[in-house]
Amino acid sequence: MNYPDDSLIPLDKFCISCGIEVSFVHNLSDEGLCELIVTEESTYITTDQLTQLERLARLHYEMEINLEGLHAVLNLQEKIASLEEEVRNLRRKLERHQGPELT
């Protein structure tokens, strides 16, 4: 994969700025919860992972949720997002059949 330089953040700098351990992010990567880009020189994360990594770090460090718990939280968040999308789609269909007064 080719990433433009501005979409990569050095892992060590990210960890320092967030006050988390590099090993924590490596553990997340080992569990499939994030992707690390490893070159001969350094290890990087992509900018599109920032929000999720920060959320996972807060859950782990502030709420003391372990890796298995993080998996469960992410799965539940994905299910909630999917159900919310389904509800939106069903409301649109229902509005088409009954009119906009249901909102």
N, C-alpha and C positions, 0 to 999 in steps of 0.2 A: 504494500500500500504506500502510496505517495501522499505525504501530508505537507502542506505549505508550512514554512517555519513559524508563521504567526499562529498556527493552530495547535502547536505543541508547547507544553509547559514542562520544564524540568521537574521531575518528581521531587527532588530534594528541596527545591525552592517552594513548591506547592506545600510540602509537609511543614516546612519552617513557617510559612505564612499562616497556616491553619493550626499550628501547634500540635501536629500529630506525628506519629512514628512512621518512618518509611516502611517498616516491617508490616504495619497495619495495612497499607495500600497493597503491598505484595501479597498479603493474605487474602485481601479482597480479590485480587487478580487470580490467585490460585483457586478461589471459589467460583470464579466466573462472574463476579459482581462488577468488574471493571476491566478495561484493557490497557495494558502497558505497552509502550513502544520502546523497544530496547535496541540501541545502536552500540557500536564499539565504544563510543565515548560516554554515553549516559542513558538514563531511563526517563521516559516522558509519559505524560498523560495528554489526551486531547482536550481542547477547550470545551467540546460538547459534553464532556463528562464532569465538568466542574460542579455543577449544581448537585448532581447525584452523589459525587464523592463527598462534598461538604455535608450533605444531608446524612449520609452513612456515618461520617465521622462524628457528627453531633449525636446521632442515635447511640453510637458505640461508646463515646467518651462521656457524654452527659447523662445518658440514661442507662449506661452499662449493659447494652444489648449485645450479645455475642454474635458470631458470624451466622450461626443457624437462625437466630432471631432476626438478623438483618435479611436473610433469605425470605423468611416468612413475611416480614414487613413489606418488602418489595413485591412479593407475589400478591399480597392483599391490595397494595396500591394499584397494581396493574389490573386486578379484578375490579376494583372500584371504578377506575377510569373506563374500563370496558363496559361496565354496567351503566355508567353515566352516559356514555355514548349511545348505548342501546335505548335508554330512556328518551334521550333527545330525538333519536330516529323514530321511535314509536309515537312520540308527541307530534312530530311533523306529519306522520301518516294519519294520525287521528284528526289533526287540524284540517287536513285536506278533505277528510270525509265528513267532518261535523262543523267545520268553521273555526275561526280564530278565538272564539269566546272561552276556550278551555285554558288559556295561558294564565 
